[in-house]
Amino acid sequence: MRNNESAEDRPGLSDEEWARFMEQAAAGAGDAPREPSARARMVTARLRDQPEPAGWRTAPAPRERAGRRRLRAVVAIVFIAGLALVAVRPELLIDRITGRTQAREGAQDAAPLPAESLAPTVPPPSADPDRPTLQEPFRGSPALQWADGAAGIEVPEATAVGGMTKTQVADALAKTRQFLIAANLDPATLRGERPAAALALLDPLQPEVPQRLERSLTRPSAQDTPVTLFTRFDPAEVTPVGDVVKVRGSMHAEQGERGELLVVADYTFVHPLTKGGTSLQRTIVRRQVTLALLDPARWQTTRGRLQARSYTAEWSNVECEAADGFLHPQFPLDAPGGPGPTGPASDPYDRSQNIRGEGCRTITRS
């Protein structure tokens, strides 16, 4: 004990315990503190001098925690919405897995078919039987690549035929095109109004035909109906889906009797229609029409008018033998109305064969 240390300043140890403690400290054993090595002191100093990382040993800031919660909530909502969409419309996932989505996009991006200069010799290739929608009414149909409306009725280059000059042939071809548009594409005609523009192109001096057409328009019957020459729908029953009708076909001029020029036309029209804005059906109408331009020097005719030599038509997806002068589309969920289609099943898009009989028929696709 140091000479100047008082009794009150002594640690609470006996002289024997203090002596033993000092011996252990000198030997580096027991509970006596040991001085760190030089290397340990250097490492400790370096760690002390380094800045502490931001957020180390600290919880995320309140704003950061709120942002993470919002992100998790958004992800959860998107996931739940995706599950709900798949539950309501599982075809979206199925179409993606089966490759139908890619095929659909490829068909929509495909270039339109070139004009049909001559009648085809084979039917169109089979297409993926994809279901149409109100937004895409021609989906799954060969008509998807057909021309729109009047653009599908192209006039071939005119040349002199028989005793008719090139100018006369060009006039006959142009008038035939006007007639086909007025009879099958004009909105007034389609909604069942009198096809005045088409009738104005026909010769009132032709025997029987003007009277027959007038009777079919004013007093239609199953045997005497205007739909054999004009495409008409009941506006109280159906409305068009969009303003596009797909069209494909061709026409050509040929010599008839002396002083008679014939224009032979063969066209198919695909009309998408809806009932109540929910159900959709495509009505397919094919027409083969032969119109004649006559030389007034040899025939009794009205100059510049056409005479109807022959016309026949067939319809698909419609009620058979309707007697009111309209085509009545049959929708997938409708109960059959009237007589059903007859004859062997055929492809309504097949233009390689002539019309086999006027009326509606059993079809292999719509």
C-alpha positions in Angstrom: 0.0 0.0 0.0 1.2 3.4 -0.9 2.3 5.6 2.0 -0.2 8.4 1.2 -3.2 6.1 0.6 -5.8 6.3 3.4 -7.9 3.4 4.7 -11.0 4.9 3.0 -9.3 4.8 -0.4 -8.3 1.2 -0.3 -10.2 -1.2 -2.5 -12.4 -3.7 -0.9 -9.8 -6.5 -1.0 -7.6 -8.1 1.7 -3.9 -7.7 1.5 -3.6 -11.4 0.5 -6.2 -11.0 -2.3 -4.5 -7.8 -3.6 -1.1 -9.6 -3.7 -2.6 -12.5 -5.6 -4.3 -10.2 -8.1 -1.0 -8.4 -8.8 0.8 -11.7 -9.3 -1.9 -12.8 -11.9 -1.7 -9.6 -13.7 2.0 -9.9 -14.0 1.7 -13.5 -15.3 -1.2 -12.5 -17.8 -3.7 -14.9 -16.3 -6.9 -14.8 -14.4 -9.4 -11.9 -14.5 -6.8 -9.2 -14.8 -7.1 -7.1 -17.9 -4.7 -7.6 -20.7 -3.3 -4.9 -22.9 -4.2 -5.3 -26.6 -1.6 -6.2 -29.1 -0.2 -3.5 -31.5 -2.0 -5.1 -34.5 -5.4 -5.2 -32.6 -5.0 -1.6 -31.7 -4.3 -0.7 -35.3 -7.4 -2.6 -36.6 -9.6 -1.0 -34.0 -8.4 2.5 -34.9 -9.0 1.9 -38.6 -12.6 0.7 -38.0 -13.3 3.6 -35.7 -12.1 6.1 -38.4 -14.4 4.7 -41.2 -17.8 6.3 -41.6 -20.7 4.1 -40.6 -23.0 2.9 -43.6 -26.3 4.7 -43.9 -29.1 2.8 -42.4 -26.7 0.2 -40.7 -28.1 -1.0 -37.5 -31.2 1.2 -38.2 -34.7 0.4 -39.4 -36.0 1.7 -42.9 -37.2 5.3 -42.8 -41.0 5.6 -42.5 -41.3 6.9 -46.1 -39.3 4.0 -47.4 -41.5 1.5 -45.5 -44.7 3.2 -46.9 -43.3 3.0 -50.4 -42.6 -0.7 -50.0 -46.1 -1.4 -48.7 -47.6 0.5 -51.7 -45.5 -1.5 -54.2 -46.6 -4.8 -52.6 -50.3 -3.7 -52.7 -50.0 -2.8 -56.4 -48.4 -6.1 -57.2 -51.2 -7.9 -55.3 -53.9 -6.0 -57.1 -52.4 -6.7 -60.5 -52.1 -10.4 -59.7 -55.7 -10.6 -58.5 -57.0 -8.8 -61.5 -55.0 -11.2 -63.8 -56.6 -14.2 -62.0 -60.1 -12.7 -62.4 -59.6 -12.0 -66.1 -58.4 -15.6 -66.7 -61.4 -16.9 -64.8 -63.8 -14.8 -66.9 -62.0 -15.3 -70.2 -59.8 -18.4 -70.0 -59.4 -18.4 -73.7 -57.0 -15.5 -73.4 -54.5 -17.8 -71.6 -55.4 -20.9 -73.7 -55.0 -19.0 -77.0 -51.6 -17.8 -75.9 -50.4 -21.3 -74.8 -51.8 -23.0 -77.9 -50.4 -20.4 -80.3 -53.7 -19.2 -81.6 -53.0 -15.7 -80.5 -49.8 -15.6 -82.7 -51.8 -17.2 -85.6 -54.5 -14.6 -85.2 -52.0 -11.7 -85.2 -50.4 -13.2 -88.3 -53.7 -13.4 -90.1 -54.5 -9.8 -89.3 -51.2 -8.6 -90.6 -51.4 -10.7 -93.8 -51.5 -8.7 -97.0 -54.9 -8.5 -98.9 -55.3 -11.0 -101.6 -54.7 -9.7 -105.2 -57.8 -9.1 -107.3 -59.5 -12.1 -108.7 -59.1 -11.7 -112.5 -60.5 -15.2 -113.3 -62.7 -17.6 -111.5 -60.6 -19.8 -109.1 -60.1 -23.4 -109.8 -59.8 -24.5 -106.1 -61.5 -23.5 -102.9 -59.6 -21.3 -100.4 -57.4 -23.0 -97.9 -58.7 -23.9 -94.5 -58.3 -21.3 -91.9 -58.1 -21.5 -88.1 -61.8 -21.7 -87.0 -61.4 -18.7 -84.7 -64.6 -17.2 -83.3 -65.5 -13.7 -84.6 -66.2 -10.9 -82.3 -68.0 -7.6 -82.6 -64.6 -5.9 -82.8 -63.2 -8.4 -85.3 -66.2 -9.8 -87.2 -64.1 -11.5 -89.9 -61.8 -13.3 -87.6 -61.4 -17.0 -88.5 -62.8 -16.4 -92.1 -61.0 -16.4 -95.5 -62.8 -13.1 -96.0 -60.4 -11.5 -93.6 -58.0 -11.0 -96.5 -60.7 -10.0 -99.0 -61.2 -6.4 -100.2 -63.4 -4.0 -98.4 -66.7 -3.1 -100.0 -66.7 -1.5 -103.4 -62.9 -1.9 -103.6 -63.5 -5.6 -104.2 -65.5 -5.0 -107.4 -62.8 -4.1 -109.9 -63.4 -3.4 -113.5 -61.1 -5.2 -115.9 -59.4 -3.4 -118.8 -61.8 -2.9 -121.6 -61.2 -4.1 -125.2 -63.5 -4.1 -128.2 -65.7 -7.2 -128.2 -67.6 -8.3 -131.3 -69.3 -5.3 -132.8 -68.9 -3.2 -129.6 -66.2 -0.7 -129.3 -63.7 -0.4 -126.5 -65.7 2.6 -125.2 -69.0 0.7 -125.2 -67.4 -2.2 -123.4 -65.9 0.1 -120.8 -69.3 1.6 -120.3 -71.0 -1.7 -119.8 -68.4 -2.9 -117.3 -68.7 0.4 -115.3 -72.5 0.2 -115.2 -72.3 -3.4 -114.1 -70.1 -2.4 -111.2 -72.5 0.4 -110.3 -75.3 -2.1 -110.3 -73.5 -4.6 -108.0 -72.7 -1.9 -105.5 -76.2 -0.4 -105.5 -77.8 -3.9 -105.2 -75.5 -5.4 -102.5 -73.6 -2.6 -100.7 -75.7 0.5 -100.7 -76.8 1.2 -97.1 -80.4 2.0 -98.1 -80.7 -1.3 -100.0 -79.2 -3.3 -97.1 -81.7 -1.9 -94.6 -84.6 -2.9 -96.8 -85.4 0.3 -98.7 -86.3 0.4 -102.3 -83.1 -0.2 -104.4 -83.7 2.9 -106.5 -80.1 3.3 -107.7 -79.9 -0.3 -108.9 -83.3 -0.2 -110.6 -82.3 3.1 -112.4 -79.6 1.2 -114.3 -82.0 -1.5 -115.7 -83.8 -1.1 -119.0 -87.6 -0.5 -118.4 -88.2 -1.8 -121.9 -87.0 -5.3 -121.2 -90.0 -7.7 -121.3 -91.2 -9.1 -117.9 -88.1 -8.4 -115.8 -89.1 -4.9 -114.6 -92.6 -6.1 -113.7 -91.3 -9.1 -111.9 -88.9 -7.1 -109.8 -91.5 -4.6 -109.0 -93.9 -7.3 -107.8 -91.2 -8.9 -105.7 -90.5 -5.6 -104.0 -94.2 -4.7 -103.3 -95.7 -8.1 -102.8 -92.9 -10.5 -101.9 -93.4 -14.2 -101.4 -91.2 -17.3 -101.0 -91.3 -17.9 -104.7 -91.1 -14.3 -105.8 -88.6 -12.5 -103.6 -86.3 -9.5 -104.3 -83.4 -11.1 -102.5 -82.6 -13.1 -105.6 -81.1 -9.9 -107.0 -80.9 -7.5 -104.0 -79.3 -8.0 -100.6 -81.9 -6.8 -98.0 -82.1 -7.2 -94.2 -84.9 -6.2 -91.8 -83.6 -3.2 -89.8 -85.9 -4.1 -86.9 -84.2 -7.4 -86.6 -80.5 -6.9 -87.3 -77.9 -4.2 -87.7 -74.5 -4.2 -89.5 -71.4 -4.7 -87.4 -69.2 -1.8 -88.5 -69.3 -0.4 -92.0 -67.3 -3.1 -93.9 -68.6 -5.8 -96.2 -66.0 -8.1 -97.5 -66.2 -8.7 -101.3 -64.4 -11.0 -103.7 -65.2 -11.9 -107.3 -64.6 -10.9 -110.9 -66.4 -9.9 -114.1 -65.7 -10.1 -117.8 -67.2 -9.0 -121.0 -68.1 -11.4 -123.9 -70.1 -11.3 -127.1 -73.7 -12.5 -127.0 -76.0 -12.3 -130.0 -75.4 -9.9 -132.7 -75.5 -6.4 -131.3 -75.4 -7.7 -127.7 -72.6 -7.4 -125.2 -72.8 -9.6 -122.1 -71.1 -8.8 -118.8 -70.8 -11.9 -116.7 -70.2 -11.2 -112.9 -69.6 -13.6 -110.1 -69.2 -12.1 -106.6 -69.4 -13.2 -103.0 -70.4 -10.7 -100.2 -69.8 -11.3 -96.5 -72.0 -9.3 -94.2 -71.4 -9.2 -90.5 -74.6 -8.6 -88.5 -75.7 -8.4 -84.9 -78.9 -8.8 -83.1 -79.2 -6.6 -80.0 -75.5 -5.8 -80.1 -74.5 -9.1 -78.4 -74.7 -12.0 -80.8 -72.9 -11.9 -84.2 -73.4 -13.8 -87.4 -71.8 -13.6 -90.9 -74.3 -13.8 -93.8 -72.6 -14.9 -96.9 -74.2 -14.1 -100.3 -72.9 -15.2 -103.6 -74.4 -13.9 -106.8 -73.9 -14.8 -110.5 -75.4 -12.1 -112.7 -75.3 -11.6 -116.4 -76.2 -8.2 -117.7 -76.5 -7.1 -121.3 -75.8 -3.9 -123.2 -77.8 -3.8 -126.5 -77.2 -1.9 -129.7 -80.3 0.4 -130.1 -79.9 0.0 -133.9 -80.7 -3.8 -133.6 -82.7 -4.1 -130.4 -85.6 -2.4 -128.7 -83.8 -0.9 -125.7 -83.2 2.2 -123.7 -79.8 3.6 -124.7 -77.3 3.3 -121.9 -79.4 0.9 -119.8 -78.7 -2.7 -119.0 -80.9 -5.7 -119.3 -80.8 -8.6 -116.9 -80.2 -11.8 -118.8 -79.9 -14.1 -115.9 -79.3 -14.0 -112.1 -79.0 -16.6 -109.4 -77.9 -16.5 -105.8 -77.2 -18.6 -102.8 -77.1 -17.6 -99.1 -75.5 -19.0 -96.0 -76.4 -18.6 -92.3 -79.9 -17.4 -93.0 -83.4 -18.7 -92.5 -84.5 -20.7 -95.6 -87.5 -19.7 -97.7 -88.4 -16.4 -96.0 -91.4 -14.9 -97.6 -91.2 -11.2 -96.6 -88.5 -10.0 -99.0 -85.6 -10.0 -96.4 -82.7 -12.3 -95.6 -83.0 -13.4 -92.0 -79.6 -14.3 -90.4 -79.7 -17.3 -88.1 -77.6 -16.7 -85.0 -75.8 -19.5 -83.2 -78.2 -19.5 -80.2 -81.4 -19.1 -82.2 -84.0 -21.8 -82.5 -84.2 -23.0 -86.1 -86.9 -21.0 -88.0 -88.6 -22.3 -91.2 -87.2 -25.2 -93.3 -83.5 -26.1 -92.8 -80.8 -26.0 -95.3 -80.8 -28.8 -97.9 -78.3 -30.6 -100.1 -74.8 -31.7 -99.4 -72.6 -29.6 -97.2 -70.4 -27.1 -99.0 -67.9 -24.3 -98.3 -69.6 -20.9 -98.7 -66.2 -19.4 -99.5 -65.5 -21.8 -102.4 -65.8 -19.9 -105.6 -64.4 -22.6 -107.8 -67.8 -24.1 -108.6 -70.9 -22.6 -110.1 -73.9 -22.0 -107.8 -75.6 -25.4 -107.6 -79.1 -24.1 -106.8 -80.7 -21.0 -105.6 -81.4 -20.7 -101.9 -79.7 -21.5 -98.7 -77.5 -24.6 -98.0 -75.7 -26.6 -95.5 -72.2 -25.2 -95.0 -68.9 -26.5 -93.6 -67.8 -23.2 -92.1 -69.1 -19.7 -91.6 
